[in-house]
Every structure is written in structure tokens, then in C-alpha cells.
């Protein structure tokens, strides 16, 4: 074991921005430090260590990262501040220049955070190594990122997020993730099954499979995503699995058919479309057409009629004329989907999209985003309304709202009902009623 004296009596604070994958990785860092005796700061206490896991998917994400770092430095004067994640990998100079940052770890190094802390914590408080010197040793380019760092986080007590894959080989023209995360790589099925069994030992009932491009699973181990799905389905004690975002061209009919007949995989899919215009899909370097996408969704609905389907769409990338946006809008309007996840295009340095002509004005970008958000709300409410009066099984947990418990049905309908302590972390059969007052969930009663 690493010398406990380095960490003895230390307390840490963790701040995560971005995707569920980031949250899983921060959770794993927190577990490592906890094993070394590092506690969590309580309200009003000052931390000795601050860990910030960053996102860089948009310019706004970069801005939020800088704000978070400044805030933590101010709240915890004298703390040793570690910044990692996508923003740290892509813009190490910018991060290192922020006053109070002590260590910038790239994607290849964050799994080795204990060693870096062990080397530098004894330098507190007066003999710190300058951050601009430290980051040059620790960060590198995407081709240097080869390690798969296992991560599994508990978002709530009933739901865990299991990292099964990292990196991406797709290089879509609008995206910096391959540069921040490196090439596609994954853990072994055996190691991931063992992590799922550990979730069972901790009392977890549901696992969400997460990664950057999870359908690409197996690149480094010679296995396949279907192999992984089958192996996890046989782990006793896990009642539910959900597949996070998966590319439509990698969501094969074999995967769909297995999930439809499986013990524990839920009828719930999150599938990136990005545009409903074939011309825009070509500009984005996406690997499918609108016709392929529509047929894939029709296949899902044929074998899983009650499936919840969320779809990602990017608004106003360079090249999106009003005519091409209207193609996207009408295509989405015709799809049998449950929700849209709408992202406004943000120009990222170094991406191929910057070479595309026609830039959409901020005003037009806002108007188009609003139209798609309104369409999403219509589809979401229609999906929920269809199930009012039906019975469903819900995995319940305590809510932050007093007097209420909440949970999700198998097909991802959020449900609320009055608190009964004995139902926490239990799967309960309920009858779905009307919307709650803020229309964020359906009210329910036990059957």
C-alpha cells in the first residue's frame, strides 16, 4: 500500500462536468482516495485536495470548467488542485495558467492519480511545482492515449454507471472527443462482469453501460458488444441494464433481438442521429443515412413496441441552411421517438467542420433550437400520456422532494409516489396516473 502518511487526515472535494462517463471516472478516483484514507469535505470545511474532471464538448463547456476551477480555488484556499478530463487534455496550457491549479492530468495519466498525488502532496503548502511545468510531463496527444481505466460509479443507490469502453475512431467533423479521449479501447468482458458482481455486492440493482462509442466495444480484446451484453445478462442480482448512447450503425439487429428477449436489458435506447438531412450527415462524416436510421427505429418498435427512444440532434452546424434544417425538422417529426436531446453546434478548434462554408447566426440558432425543444416536449408528453392508467414495474428510491419517492419504469417513464421507507431500492408494481404538478413525472399508486 502507498504510504498512508501522505494522505492521512486529508479531505477532498470532487467536481465533475459533462457526461456520465466522466461521473463514473470521478467516482473511481474518489474510491481510490477513500481507500487511502482521504475523507469527503463536509459543508463549511476546507478541502486539502480538489479534483475537477472537465468536459470540452462545446465552448460553453470550456467556460463552465474555468468557472468551476475558479470557484473551488476560492472556496478551498491552499488546497492541492488537480484538473483532468477532456478540457485538460485538449487545452493543458489554458488550464495550467489558471491561478491555483497545481496539476493537470491528461487522459492517459488520470488513472495513475495516486502516484502523482503521493509525489506532490508533501510539497504543500510552500514548495509546489509550477503547474505549467507539471502538465508538460503529464499530458500528450491522442495517439499517446492507450490505457483503459476501469470506472464504475453509483449515481444513486440503485443505479450504477459502468464504463465498458473509451475513445473513438470515428472523427466526425464537428467533434473533438477523439483528440481528447484517444482511440477506441475497452476492458475485457471478464473484468466488466466482475465489476457488475461487485455492484451486486454493494446492493445495486441497475447498471447503465457507458462509454464514448460503446457499440465499438471489443477493438482491443477481440470480443464484441453482443458478447458483453450476453455475459452481463447472466450476472445474478442485477435486475436491470440500460444501454447508453450507441451509434445506429453499431446497434445491430442481433443486439436488438437479444435485448428484446433478455432477462434484464430494458427497452430503452439513446441513439445519436445528429441531423435529419442526408446532405448534413455527409458533411458531418456520419456513417449512415436517414433511411437507414428510420429503418433501425422501425425495427426497434417492431420487436419492442413500448421502447423509449431518445435521439441526439445537433442544430446549426456549419453548412446547415434553412432548407436543410427544415428537412431535419420534418424527418424528426415523422419519427416514432420519445425525446430529443438538442445540442446547439459549437465551433471547436482543430475540427474539420471549420472548413465548411455557411455559418448560421446566433439568432437563427436559437430559433431552430427552440423549435426542436418544443417538438421534443410534444413527443415526450405524448409517450408518457399513452401509458396513463397502465401498470408497470418501477425501481424505487428516495427523492430529494420531501414525502415523495421516485423511480423509472422498464421503458424509462419517471414515476412518483408517496414515501414508504421499506420500498427504497425495491422493484414495485404500480398503476400509472396523471402528470405531477410540474409535469416532470407521472404520479402512481401501488397495485
Number of C-alpha atoms within 10 A of each C-alpha: 5 10 9 13 12 17 23 12 12 19 21 22 21 19 16 21 20 17 14 21 23 23 23 24 24 26 20 19 20 20 16 15 20 16 12 20 17 21 20 18 17 11 6 8 12 18 24 23 24 24 22 23 25 27 27 25 21 18 15 12 17 20 13 17 25 16 11 17 25 15 11 21 19 12 14 20 13 16 25 24 24 25 27 26 25 27 25 29 28 24 16 24 16 12 25 23 13 15 11 21 21 24 29 30 27 30 27 21 19 23 19 12 17 16 12 16 18 16 11 17 18 14 13 13 10 8 10 14 13 14 22 19 14 16 22 15 12 18 23 19 15 20 11 13 21 18 16 20 20 19 24 27 26 19 13 13 16 21 22 22 28 24 28 30 29 26 25 22 15 15 17 20 20 23 23 23 22 20 21 26 26 22 22 24 28 26 21 19 22 12 12 21 18 14 17 25 18 13 24 18 10 12 15 22 21 26 26 20 21 26 29 24 21 27 23 24 27 22 15 15 12 8 16 15 21 19 13 18 21 17 14 22 19 13 15 11 16 21 18 18 25 23 21 22 20 19 20 20 16 15 18 14 13 10 16 19 14 15 24 17 12 14 15 23 25 22 24 23 23 21 23 18 25 20 28 25 22 17 15 23 18 15 19 21 15 19 14 15 19 18 11 13 19 18 11 18 18 16 15 21 17 11 15 19 11 16 22 24 21 20 19 17 21 19 24 27 27 21 20 22 15 13 10 17 20 15 18 24 18 12 16 22 16 9 13 15 22 23 22 24 17 18 17 16 20 18 17 17 13 13 15 17 20 16 11 13 10 12 14 17 9 11 8 13 16 13 12 19 19 13 11 21 17 12 16 22 14 14 19 19 16 14 19 19 15 10 17 16 13 11 17 21 19 25 23 23 24 22 15 9 9 9 11 14 20 23 25 19 21 22 19 19 20 18 26 25 22 15 18 13 10 7 14 19 21 15 18 17 16 20 19 27 20 15 19 14 9 6 10 13 22 23 21 26 15 13 11
